């Protein structure tokens, strides 16, 4: 993704959003939180040196685009399926998931603890 030029990023955002809509409509999941952060997720991964620079999500429901951009697109069909990938960031799943969180807003306390 970092090899793309800035003019290509909106195209990536559209493709990612369409992928999310299709996948979530097939198996369920959280539309709003994920569709609302597509461009933000792309920008964070484009600007920062992930996974060296950590991204901490406020709630895990915002992390679907992050999971896809960090190499889990093929595995995403197993999202929210027994034995599949986690619906939330999971340190045991990827080095790009620097903190595991679920429903609660844990961003501030996690960032302070990591700092």
C-alpha positions in Angstrom: 0.0 0.0 0.0 2.8 2.4 0.7 4.0 2.0 -2.8 0.8 3.7 -4.1 0.9 7.4 -4.8 -1.5 9.7 -3.1 -3.8 9.9 -6.1 -4.4 6.2 -5.9 -5.4 6.2 -2.2 -9.1 7.2 -2.9 -9.3 4.2 -5.3 -8.0 1.9 -2.6 -10.6 3.4 -0.2 -13.4 2.6 -2.6 -12.2 -0.9 -3.2 -11.8 -1.5 0.5 -15.2 -0.1 1.3 -16.8 -2.3 -1.3 -15.0 -5.4 0.0 -16.2 -4.6 3.6 -19.8 -4.1 2.5 -19.8 -7.4 0.7 -18.1 -9.4 3.5 -20.1 -7.9 6.3 -23.4 -8.4 4.5 -22.5 -12.1 4.1 -21.6 -12.8 7.7 -22.6 -9.9 9.8 -20.5 -7.5 11.7 -20.3 -3.8 12.3 -20.9 -1.6 9.3 -20.8 1.9 10.6 -17.7 1.9 12.8 -15.7 0.2 10.0 -16.9 2.1 7.0 -16.4 5.4 8.9 -12.7 4.8 9.3 -11.6 3.5 5.9 -9.8 6.6 4.9 -8.4 7.1 8.4 -7.1 3.6 8.4 -5.4 4.0 5.0 -3.9 7.3 6.1 -2.5 5.9 9.3 -0.8 2.9 7.6 0.4 5.2 4.8 2.0 7.8 7.0 3.2 5.7 10.0 5.7 2.8 9.9 3.4 0.1 11.1 4.0 -2.3 12.8 7.0 -0.4 14.2 4.6 2.5 15.0 1.7 1.2 16.9 -1.9 1.9 16.0 -4.4 1.6 18.9 -8.1 1.5 18.0 -10.6 3.1 20.4 -13.0 0.1 20.0 -12.3 -3.2 18.1 -15.2 -2.6 15.8 -13.1 0.0 13.9 -10.4 -2.5 12.9 -11.8 -4.4 9.9 -10.1 -2.2 7.3 -6.9 -2.4 9.4 -7.1 -6.2 9.4 -7.5 -6.3 5.6 -4.7 -3.9 5.0 -2.3 -5.9 7.2 -2.5 -9.1 5.3 -5.7 -10.7 6.5 -8.0 -10.2 3.4 -8.0 -13.9 2.5 -8.7 -14.9 6.1 -11.5 -12.3 6.5 -14.1 -14.7 5.3 -13.5 -16.4 8.7 -14.3 -13.2 10.6 -16.9 -13.9 13.3 -16.9 -17.6 12.4 -15.8 -20.3 14.9 -12.2 -21.0 14.3 -11.8 -18.0 12.1 -10.0 -14.7 12.7 -11.0 -12.5 15.6 -13.6 -9.8 15.1 -11.3 -7.5 17.1 -7.6 -6.7 17.0 -5.6 -9.6 18.5 -1.9 -9.6 19.4 -1.8 -13.4 18.8 -3.1 -12.9 15.3 -0.8 -10.2 13.9 2.2 -8.1 14.8 0.1 -5.1 13.5 -2.4 -5.6 16.4 -0.4 -3.8 19.1 -3.3 -4.0 21.6 -6.3 -6.3 21.9 -9.6 -4.6 22.6 -13.2 -5.3 22.3 -16.3 -3.1 22.9 -15.0 -0.7 25.5 -13.2 2.6 24.8 -9.7 1.7 26.0 -7.6 3.9 23.7 -6.4 6.5 26.2 -5.6 4.1 29.0 -3.8 1.7 26.6 -1.7 4.5 25.1 -0.7 5.9 28.5 0.3 2.4 29.6 2.3 1.8 26.4 4.0 5.2 26.7 
